[in-house]
Amino acid sequence: MQNSFSMSKAEKILLRLLAKPNDFSYSELKTVLGMFGYIEVQGSCSRVCFKNNTHKIKLHKPHPGSILKQYQLDLILEELQKQKLI
């Protein structure tokens, strides 16, 4: 008997975000936020804003690599909790 519940790629990445790993990438963040209707809007230099119809999440793109810092994960999780998305 096969399990009828199958998690999507975005749901698996969301679980990774909730675990706050040390290697969470910017592309994974874009996938998770896209799941909640956020789109990426490039700001000046490394600034970026993810926005949906009612909310904005502002941060700096990681550089020179693509791995987010722990404080950025905390900020993102806090914002998603405030919006009652997680």
ABEGO torsion letter per residue (X at the ends): XBBABBBBAAAAAAAAAAAGBAABBAAAAAAAAAAAGBBBBBBBEABBBBBBAABBBBBBBBOABABBBAAAAAAAAAAAAAAGAX
